[in-house]
């Protein structure tokens, strides 16, 4: 079966981008900023036992036509396709999540990243890492502190691999470690299935959403807790007491229109797992 045509105009309309369509660094910066600020990170399907489909038609339908969000495999698959349609040389990579761990922790490869080749060099882009996703392209240059609209990041060499770190206050937080090997798309299918179904995956038992705002603030939702993070590392959390408050927050801060029945189904899962209102460090 032929892969459906990528609808470039629909994607750019979804992210509110009306700028230049040249495959250059300026366009890349603007597109990454627009996508990350518009399409939220969220795991509603996973929590409700519906593993996401990664074929381009399904990803376009969910994130663009249905105006939903998704997690890394969906978000970065859409971004890679969009960049390719704009004329960029965009390659999918894969990484190991090491948030809150030693940078060399032996983790499975469960995170998708995109690499873009430009005359200025190689750049990494990632619109699917949730509450600390980079909001600007990062030059693939080890140990160089790089400013983004939502804080400073750098790439730390660990053997043949690179660890993405975010500076929170005066501390560096490990995020993911880029694998040295080039993946094929089947690797994303395996990682997606693991992330969406394995009982140890945080996505099968927690309700999470994240979106970076244009003013340098990041918003997160985790199990009924609304978080606001500033670029200097300050974080404020507020517990949302009622289902109406939760629905309003998901709509206002993440652009997710959730029906009362759908929210009740998600909260039932959280309550069965003892997770309602529980803080999870990875989504703080």
N, C-alpha and C positions, 0 to 999 in steps of 0.2 A: 504494500500500500504506500502511495506517495505521501510524503510529509506535506501538510497544508502550507500554503503560502503565508509568510509572515506579514501581518498587516501593520506596516510601519506607521501609517497615519493614525491608526487606532491606538497604538501604544504611546506615541508622542502626545496624542490628545488626552489619554488617560493620565499621563504624568504632568500635563500642563506645560509642555515644552513647545515653544514656537520660535526657537532661535535657529542659528545656522545649522546646516546639515553636512558640513565638511568633516571628514574624518581626521580632525586635528585635536590637539590637547585641550584647547579651549572648549570645543564642543563636548569632548569627553567629560571634562569637569562639570559642565552645565547639565549634561544628561544624567550623570551619576547623582548630582545634587537634587535634581527634579524627581528622579525615580525614588530615591531613598526618602524624600520628604513626603511622597504621595502614597505609594503602595506600602501598606503596613506589613510588618513581620507578624505572623499569627499562626496558631496551630489548631484552629477549630476542627478541621477535618480529622486530624490525627487523634485529638481527644475523643471525638465521637466515633472512633473506630473505622475511619474512611481513609486509608493510606492514599496520599496524593499521587496522581498520575503525572508523569514527567514528559509525555509526548507533547510536542509544540502546540497542537490543537487544544489539548486539555489545559495547558498552562495559559494560553491566550484567553481561552473562554473564562477561566476562573479569575485570573488577576486583572484582565482588561475588560472583557464584556460584562462579567458579573460584578466587577469592582470589589473583589475580595483581596485579601493578602495571602501570604504564604511564607514558607521558610526557605532555607538557602537553596535547595535544589530547584525549587520553582522560581524563586526570585532571580537567581543568577543564570538559569537557563533562559528566562525571558530577556534578561539584559544581554546575554551573549548573542541571542538571535537579533535583538534590536541593533546592537553595535555592528553586527555583520551586515545588516540591511543598510546601515549608514555608510558602509564602505570600510569599516575598521577591520584590522586583522586581529580577531578576538579568539582566544584559545581557552578552553575549559581546563582548570587544574583541580586538584583535590587536596584537602588538608585534614589534619587531626586536631580536634578541639582540645585545648589544654587550659581552658579558663579555670583559674584557681588551683592549678597544678604546677608541678615542675615542668619547665619548658621541654624537657626530653621525655616526658611521660609516655609510656608505650600505649597510645590510644589508637582506636580504629579510625580509618579514613572516612569520616562522615560529614564533611563540609565541602561545598563547592565554592571555588574562587575562579575569577576570570582574569586572564592576562591579555594585555593589549600591547601590540608592537607599534611604536611611533618613531619618527625620525629622532626624537629626543631620547629614545631608549625604551626599555620595557616598563610597563606600569601594571600594578595589580589593582583590580576593582572588585568590590564585594558589597552588594546591597542586601545581603541576607544573613547577617550575623546578629540580628536582634538588637539588644539595648546598647551595644557598643560597635555597631557596624561602621566601617569607615565611610565618611560622607564625601570623600574626594579620592581621586586616583592617587596611588602611592607609587613613587618611583622605586623600582626594584634595586635599591641601593642599601646594603646592610649598614646599620648603626648611624644612619642619618635621621635626625629628628625632623619629622614632617608635619607641618601644621595642616589641620583640616578645620572646617567650620565648627566642629564639635570636639576639639581637643587635639593634642599632639600624639602622634604615633611613630613607631619605628619598627624596623625589621632586625631581629637579633639572630645571628648565625648560630645554629646548633648542628654540628657535623655538616652534612651536605644539605641540610634543610634550613628554612627561615621561619622564625617565630614572630608573628605579629603581636606587638605590645602597644597598649594604650596607657598614656600617662594620666593617672588619677591623683590629683594633688601633687605630692612629691614622689609617689610610688609608681612603678611600672607594673601593669597587670598583663599577664600572658593571655592571649586570646586563642590563636590557632597556629599550628605548625604546618607549613606548606611542604607537601611531599615532593621529593626530588624527581619521582617518575611521572611521566605523562599518563593520565588516565584515558580510557575510552568511555563512552556514555554508559556502557553496561556497568561500570564501576559506580556510577551515580544511582543506578537502579538498585544495586545491592545496598549501598549506603542509605538510600531513601527507605528501603524496606526495613532495615535494621532500626533506623531512627523512628520510623512510624509504628513499629510493632513490638520491639524488644521491651520486656518489662522493666529493664533498667534505664530505658530512655526517659529523660525528664518530660518529653513531649506527650507521652501517653497518659500521664497522670496529673499534669499541671495545665492550667489555662493561661496562656501568655500572649501578649501583644506588645509591640514596640514601634515607635516612630520618632525620628529626629525632626524637630521643628526648625523653621527657617531662622530663628533667633538664637541658635546655638544650644537650645535646651533639648533634652531627650525625654520622651514620655514612655513609661512602661506600665503594663498591667500584668499582674501575676496573682492569680487565685483570689481576686477581689481586692487587691491592694494596688492603688494608683501611685506610681512613682514619678518624680521629676528630678532629673539629673542635670546639673550645670557643667560646663566644660572644665571648671576648676576642681571637679570631683565632689562637690556638695550634692547631697541627695536628700529629698524629703519624700516620705511615704504617707499616704492617707488611706485608711481602711474604708471601703465603701460598704455601707451597712445593708442597703436594700437592693433588690433586683432592678428596680427602676433606676437607681443611682449607677449601677453597673452598666446597664444598657446605655444610659446617657453618656457615660464616660467612654465607652467603646465607640460610640458614634462621634462625640465631640473631639476626642484626642487622636483617634485612630481611623476614623472614617468607616467604621464597621457597623452596618445596620443589621442588628441581630434581633430576631423576633423573640417575644416572651417565651414561646415554646422551645426555641433553640437554646436560649440562655438557661432555661430550667433543665433541659437535658444535659447541658455541660456542667451545671452545678450539681446535678445528681451524681455525675461521674466523680467530681471533686469530693463530694461528701462520702461516697462509697470508699474512696481512697484515703480519706482523712486529710485532704489537702486544702479544703476551703479556708481561705484566710491565712494559709501557711506561707511564710517567706521562703523563697528559693534563691540561693546566692547567685546562681547564674543569670537570674533575671532581675536582680536588684538594681 
